[in-house]
C-alpha cells in the first residue's frame, strides 16, 4: 500500500479502506490543490498520476476530512499533516560489497537517535560509528523511528510505521545512516512496533478494522491480526517489515513485545514475517536477523518451521538481566522478587531461562519451557536497555548509584555469557546522564493523562516522588538524556570502556568464548562465589566474587591455566596489581578469567 513509484515514472496509490465507499485523493501539485476520486474494489482504492516529483504532498479525504496515508513513506510536517511522495529505490547506495554480520558474531548496541547526539538526527550518528566499531560492536539497534507525534519520543508511540521520523532526518536520512554503517562494517537492526499504535495521530480506524476489542494491550487497543478482515492488516505489517530490509537495507528487525501480538491463527503472524524477510535475505545473499522481545520464555519462537516453530533468528532473554540486577543492585520489587540467588544466575548461564517450566511465585504459576541445546547465539542478553533504565522513576543510570567495581563486574558477567550481548548506548563508559521517559504530544488531555499515569505508577510501587518526577512532556527531560559521549583515558569512564573493549576483543579471539554450546556454571561454597566454565578441553574458567567482602580464593582445579584478565586490574581502575600469581583472595566484586595464554589468539 501507499504511494509507489512505477517503472514509467508515474505514482500509483493503493489504500485499503473497506469502511468507506468513496475516497478522494488530494494532491498539492506546485502548491495547487487537485482532487481525484479513487477507484474502489473489494475495499481497496487506487489512483495514478504522472509528473509528480518526490516531496509532493498528498492526503486522503474521507467523509469530508483529510488524513495522512497509513502507508506514508514520508511525513515532512508531522503526523497530522499531508504525506509526501518518497521513492526509496532512487537512493544511491554504496554498500554493494556488504555481506552482513552472521548471527554468532553479533554484538548489539542499542541507541536512541534523538539523544545519541546533540543534533538528534540520523546524519549525526554517522561520525560516531567508527568509535563503536573500535569498541567491538558489530551491529547497532535503532529504537523505533516510525513517525510519532512531535519531535521527542522513545518511538513506541509511533502511528505511521512506514515513515521514518521527520525530525530525525526522514527516510533519506535513515538510508544515509544505514549506508554509512555498512561502509564502517556495522550491521543495522531496526526496532519495530507491531503490537499497538500510539494514541495521537492514529487515524487507522478511519479506514478499516485495524484494531480489535477481543484483546487489549497495556498501551491501548490490540491490532486485529486474527479477526474478521484481518488479512490486509497482517499484510500491512508484513510489507512494512519487508520494506525496511529491501528498501532501507536494514540487516534485521527487533520486534517489540511480541507477547502482546495476539494471533491465534494456524499460521502465526511472526512466522509469516520471518518467512517474508528471509526470502529477501536469500535473494540478497546476506544474513538478516529477526529478533523478538518476549517475556514468555518460549523456545518455539526460535525453532524452525519444520519443527513447528516461528523461525525467528533470536529472542531477548531478560532473566539474565534480572539475575544480575537482583544480586548486584539489590532490586527486589515487581518481577525482581523472583530472582536474587547465585543459583539463579548459574542457571541463566547454563540454561538461559531461569524459569523454564518451574513455578514462579510472582506469576503464581509455572512459567517458560527449557531452551535445551539450542544455539546460545539465538538468545540476546544485557545488563542495561532502554526499558530497564527509562522505566525507573528518574531514569537514572546505574553509574550514578553503583560502585565502580560493581560496574566492572557487571560488564564481565555480561561479556563472558555464551549468549549474544547487547549494550545500551553509553553503558560502555559509565554514562551518568539519565534516560527518562519523554514525549512531545500535542493533545493537552493526553499530556495530562501521561503525567498522571507516571505519578500513579510509581506511587503504586511505594515511591513518593510527587513533583520531583521528571515531566515527560518537558523539553528539559529530553535534553537531560543526551549522551555526554566522553571517556578520558585517565578517568573511570575511559578505564571502563577499555574493559568493555578488551572483553569484546576476547569474545572475538579467545576460542572458549566463541564456543556457544558448552557452558557450565555453579555456585562455590560460601554463598558469594560463582564459577563459570566456557568451552571444552582447554576451557576458560571465570570466578566471580558477588559480595562486597573479599573472599578466600576457592579450592578449584585450575591446572596450568593462568590469569588472563581481572576486572579489578589497575588498567581498569581496580586495586589488583599482580596479574600472574594465584591470589590468596578475590577482591570485592571481582571477576577473574583463567585460561591458556595461547587462547588469546
ChimeraX attribute file (.defattr): number of C-alpha atoms within 10 A of each C-alpha:
attribute: neighborCount
match mode: 1-to-1
recipient: residues
	/A:1	21
	/A:2	19
	/A:3	24
	/A:4	20
	/A:5	23
	/A:6	12
	/A:7	7
	/A:8	7
	/A:9	13
	/A:10	15
	/A:11	22
	/A:12	16
	/A:13	19
	/A:14	19
	/A:15	21
	/A:16	22
	/A:17	21
	/A:18	18
	/A:19	13
	/A:20	16
	/A:21	16
	/A:22	17
	/A:23	23
	/A:24	21
	/A:25	22
	/A:26	20
	/A:27	22
	/A:28	16
	/A:29	14
	/A:30	10
	/A:31	9
	/A:32	7
	/A:33	11
	/A:34	12
	/A:35	14
	/A:36	15
	/A:37	15
	/A:38	21
	/A:39	15
	/A:40	19
	/A:41	11
	/A:42	9
	/A:43	16
	/A:44	18
	/A:45	23
	/A:46	20
	/A:47	17
	/A:48	17
	/A:49	13
	/A:50	12
	/A:51	9
	/A:52	17
	/A:53	17
	/A:54	15
	/A:55	14
	/A:56	16
	/A:57	25
	/A:58	25
	/A:59	22
	/A:60	25
	/A:61	18
	/A:62	18
	/A:63	12
	/A:64	9
	/A:65	9
	/A:66	18
	/A:67	23
	/A:68	25
	/A:69	30
	/A:70	23
	/A:71	22
	/A:72	24
	/A:73	26
	/A:74	30
	/A:75	30
	/A:76	21
	/A:77	14
	/A:78	20
	/A:79	26
	/A:80	15
	/A:81	17
	/A:82	23
	/A:83	29
	/A:84	25
	/A:85	22
	/A:86	24
	/A:87	20
	/A:88	18
	/A:89	12
	/A:90	11
	/A:91	13
	/A:92	10
	/A:93	14
	/A:94	12
	/A:95	16
	/A:96	9
	/A:97	8
	/A:98	16
	/A:99	15
	/A:100	22
	/A:101	20
	/A:102	14
	/A:103	15
	/A:104	16
	/A:105	16
	/A:106	23
	/A:107	26
	/A:108	24
	/A:109	24
	/A:110	22
	/A:111	20
	/A:112	25
	/A:113	23
	/A:114	26
	/A:115	21
	/A:116	21
	/A:117	20
	/A:118	15
	/A:119	15
	/A:120	19
	/A:121	23
	/A:122	26
	/A:123	21
	/A:124	19
	/A:125	20
	/A:126	16
	/A:127	12
	/A:128	14
	/A:129	21
	/A:130	15
	/A:131	10
	/A:132	18
	/A:133	16
	/A:134	11
	/A:135	19
	/A:136	22
	/A:137	25
	/A:138	22
	/A:139	26
	/A:140	27
	/A:141	24
	/A:142	20
	/A:143	22
	/A:144	26
	/A:145	31
	/A:146	25
	/A:147	32
	/A:148	34
	/A:149	25
	/A:150	17
	/A:151	20
	/A:152	24
	/A:153	23
	/A:154	24
	/A:155	26
	/A:156	22
	/A:157	24
	/A:158	29
	/A:159	24
	/A:160	29
	/A:161	24
	/A:162	27
	/A:163	27
	/A:164	26
	/A:165	31
	/A:166	23
	/A:167	22
	/A:168	21
	/A:169	19
	/A:170	22
	/A:171	26
	/A:172	20
	/A:173	19
	/A:174	21
	/A:175	24
	/A:176	19
	/A:177	23
	/A:178	26
	/A:179	24
	/A:180	20
	/A:181	24
	/A:182	23
	/A:183	16
	/A:184	17
	/A:185	19
	/A:186	26
	/A:187	29
	/A:188	29
	/A:189	27
	/A:190	23
	/A:191	23
	/A:192	25
	/A:193	26
	/A:194	22
	/A:195	22
	/A:196	24
	/A:197	24
	/A:198	19
	/A:199	18
	/A:200	18
	/A:201	23
	/A:202	20
	/A:203	19
	/A:204	18
	/A:205	11
	/A:206	16
	/A:207	20
	/A:208	18
	/A:209	19
	/A:210	21
	/A:211	21
	/A:212	17
	/A:213	11
	/A:214	12
	/A:215	15
	/A:216	16
	/A:217	14
	/A:218	8
	/A:219	14
	/A:220	15
	/A:221	19
	/A:222	22
	/A:223	27
	/A:224	25
	/A:225	25
	/A:226	19
	/A:227	18
	/A:228	9
	/A:229	14
	/A:230	18
	/A:231	12
	/A:232	18
	/A:233	20
	/A:234	22
	/A:235	16
	/A:236	19
	/A:237	20
	/A:238	20
	/A:239	17
	/A:240	20
	/A:241	25
	/A:242	22
	/A:243	17
	/A:244	20
	/A:245	23
	/A:246	18
	/A:247	14
	/A:248	22
	/A:249	23
	/A:250	24
	/A:251	27
	/A:252	26
	/A:253	26
	/A:254	23
	/A:255	23
	/A:256	21
	/A:257	18
	/A:258	20
	/A:259	14
	/A:260	19
	/A:261	23
	/A:262	20
	/A:263	18
	/A:264	11
	/A:265	10
	/A:266	7
	/A:267	10
	/A:268	16
	/A:269	21
	/A:270	22
	/A:271	19
	/A:272	16
	/A:273	22
	/A:274	22
	/A:275	18
	/A:276	15
	/A:277	24
	/A:278	24
	/A:279	13
	/A:280	17
	/A:281	21
	/A:282	11
	/A:283	9
	/A:284	14
	/A:285	13
	/A:286	16
	/A:287	18
	/A:288	28
	/A:289	27
	/A:290	25
	/A:291	26
	/A:292	26
	/A:293	18
	/A:294	18
	/A:295	17
	/A:296	17
	/A:297	23
	/A:298	20
	/A:299	21
	/A:300	16
	/A:301	23
	/A:302	24
	/A:303	18
	/A:304	14
	/A:305	14
	/A:306	8
	/A:307	10
	/A:308	11
	/A:309	17
	/A:310	23
	/A:311	22
	/A:312	23
	/A:313	23
	/A:314	24
	/A:315	26
	/A:316	24
	/A:317	26
	/A:318	22
	/A:319	26
	/A:320	27
	/A:321	20
	/A:322	25
	/A:323	27
	/A:324	26
	/A:325	21
	/A:326	20
	/A:327	19
	/A:328	19
	/A:329	16
	/A:330	12
	/A:331	17
	/A:332	15
	/A:333	11
	/A:334	9
	/A:335	14
	/A:336	18
	/A:337	14
	/A:338	21
	/A:339	24
	/A:340	20
	/A:341	15
	/A:342	22
	/A:343	17
	/A:344	24
	/A:345	28
	/A:346	21
	/A:347	20
	/A:348	25
	/A:349	25
	/A:350	24
	/A:351	20
	/A:352	27
	/A:353	27
	/A:354	29
	/A:355	22
	/A:356	21
	/A:357	15
	/A:358	13
	/A:359	14
	/A:360	18
	/A:361	12
	/A:362	12
	/A:363	10
	/A:364	8
	/A:365	10
	/A:366	13
	/A:367	19
	/A:368	18
	/A:369	17
	/A:370	17
	/A:371	19
	/A:372	13
	/A:373	10
	/A:374	15
	/A:375	16
	/A:376	24
	/A:377	24
	/A:378	25
	/A:379	24
	/A:380	25
	/A:381	27
	/A:382	26
	/A:383	25
	/A:384	21
	/A:385	20
	/A:386	19
	/A:387	13
	/A:388	16
	/A:389	19
	/A:390	20
	/A:391	15
	/A:392	15
	/A:393	20
	/A:394	18
	/A:395	21
	/A:396	20
	/A:397	22
	/A:398	21
	/A:399	18
	/A:400	13
	/A:401	11
	/A:402	12
	/A:403	13
	/A:404	21
	/A:405	22
	/A:406	22
	/A:407	24
	/A:408	26
	/A:409	23
	/A:410	23
	/A:411	23
	/A:412	24
	/A:413	22
	/A:414	23
	/A:415	22
	/A:416	25
	/A:417	25
	/A:418	29
	/A:419	27
	/A:420	25
	/A:421	23
	/A:422	24
	/A:423	24
	/A:424	19
	/A:425	23
	/A:426	24
	/A:427	22
	/A:428	24
	/A:429	23
	/A:430	24
	/A:431	22
	/A:432	18
	/A:433	18
	/A:434	23
	/A:435	29
	/A:436	25
	/A:437	25
	/A:438	23
	/A:439	23
	/A:440	17
	/A:441	22
	/A:442	13
	/A:443	13
	/A:444	9
	/A:445	9
	/A:446	13
	/A:447	17
	/A:448	11
	/A:449	12
	/A:450	18
	/A:451	15
	/A:452	11
	/A:453	12
	/A:454	17
	/A:455	21
	/A:456	16
	/A:457	12
	/A:458	17
	/A:459	14
	/A:460	9
	/A:461	11
	/A:462	10
	/A:463	13
	/A:464	13
	/A:465	14
	/A:466	11
	/A:467	8
	/A:468	10
	/A:469	17
	/A:470	21
	/A:471	21
	/A:472	21
	/A:473	20
	/A:474	13
	/A:475	14
	/A:476	12
	/A:477	21
	/A:478	25
	/A:479	17
	/A:480	14
	/A:481	23
	/A:482	22
	/A:483	18
	/A:484	15
	/A:485	15
	/A:486	12
	/A:487	19
	/A:488	11
	/A:489	12
	/A:490	11
	/A:491	12
	/A:492	17
	/A:493	25
	/A:494	19
	/A:495	23
	/A:496	26
	/A:497	23
	/A:498	19
	/A:499	26
	/A:500	23
	/A:501	18
	/A:502	15
	/A:503	23
	/A:504	21
	/A:505	16
	/A:506	22
	/A:507	22
	/A:508	17
	/A:509	14
	/A:510	20
	/A:511	19
	/A:512	27
	/A:513	24
	/A:514	19
	/A:515	19
	/A:516	20
	/A:517	18
	/A:518	17
	/A:519	22
	/A:520	16
	/A:521	22
	/A:522	19
	/A:523	19
	/A:524	18
	/A:525	10
	/A:526	10
	/A:527	13
	/A:528	19
	/A:529	23
	/A:530	21
	/A:531	19
	/A:532	21
	/A:533	22
	/A:534	27
	/A:535	19
	/A:536	13
	/A:537	7
	/A:538	16
	/A:539	21
	/A:540	25
	/A:541	26
	/A:542	23
	/A:543	25
	/A:544	27
	/A:545	25
	/A:546	25
	/A:547	18
	/A:548	14
	/A:549	12
	/A:550	16
	/A:551	20
	/A:552	14
	/A:553	15
	/A:554	15
	/A:555	8
	/A:556	10
	/A:557	8
	/A:558	14
	/A:559	10
	/A:560	11
	/A:561	17
	/A:562	18
	/A:563	21
	/A:564	19
	/A:565	20
	/A:566	28
	/A:567	30
	/A:568	24
	/A:569	18
	/A:570	14
	/A:571	17
	/A:572	24
	/A:573	20
	/A:574	18
	/A:575	14
	/A:576	17
	/A:577	11
	/A:578	12
	/A:579	15
	/A:580	10
	/A:581	8
	/A:582	14
	/A:583	13
	/A:584	11
	/A:585	13
	/A:586	25
	/A:587	26
	/A:588	19
	/A:589	26
	/A:590	29
	/A:591	28
	/A:592	22
	/A:593	20
	/A:594	21
	/A:595	23
	/A:596	16
	/A:597	13
	/A:598	9
	/A:599	16
	/A:600	15
	/A:601	9
